[in-house]
Amino acid sequence: MALSIASSPILIHCKGILFDMDGILVSSLGSVERSWTRWAEMRGVDPAYACRMTHGRRAIETVALLRPDLDSAAELRVIEEIELADGEGVAVLPGVHDLLKRLPQNRWTVVTSATERLARERMRLGGIPVPERIVTAESVRRGKPDPEPYLAGAALLGFAPEECVVFEDAASGTKAARAAGCTVVATTFSHSIESLAAAHYLIADLTRVEVAHLADCGDVVLKLTPIEV
């Protein structure tokens, strides 16, 4: 499917909804950049480059890329503790609470590149009702842009990937979701429109999405208004 350039509302039928966390449900950009800057300075890496490389990627893969000579698992523990200690500025994003209130609890979950401890802490800080089971960095062998995280998310809900809608903000995440066979809706919160070409639809944020109704067939019907590109 080509990237939508429609500006009028559309309806999407699905069984399950898979949310990326950072940049979709909460914003922790300040914490992420401060934490990775600190780690980079500790390890002799250019901080700006480190911050660019970490978005949408598991921390263990980021440290392996930036310092392949170090023990990635050990470095993951270091950066995780730094990030857990810095919750300043973590906030829920627009439209999130209203949308989640309308969704049946068994129809959505979170698929994130963060570790489970970090994901649950950031969602707690944002006041997000955390699902009992989520897909995190520890849940998969290969992180985004590999489709494995979103295949795992669909399986967790008990639906086929093509029955799921994914909300993403990062280039790697949109590629992962598209490769998994999901319908991909990307927000323009953190990445350029050009980098989100794998998405089916673009929206500014979740205020552009609402639950239209629950269909008799069991589908969740989402109403969204794509932005013009």
PyMOL commands that set and color helices and strands:
alter all, ss='L'
color gray80, all
select helices_A, chain A and resi 29-43+47-54+59-66+72-85+96-102+105-107+116-125+137-139+148-157+161-163+171-180+193-196+206-208
alter helices_A, ss='H'
color red, helices_A
select strands_A, chain A and resi 10-14+16-19+26-27+91-92+108-110+164-168+183-187+201-203+209-214+220-224
alter strands_A, ss='S'
color yellow, strands_A
deselect
rebuild
show_as cartoon
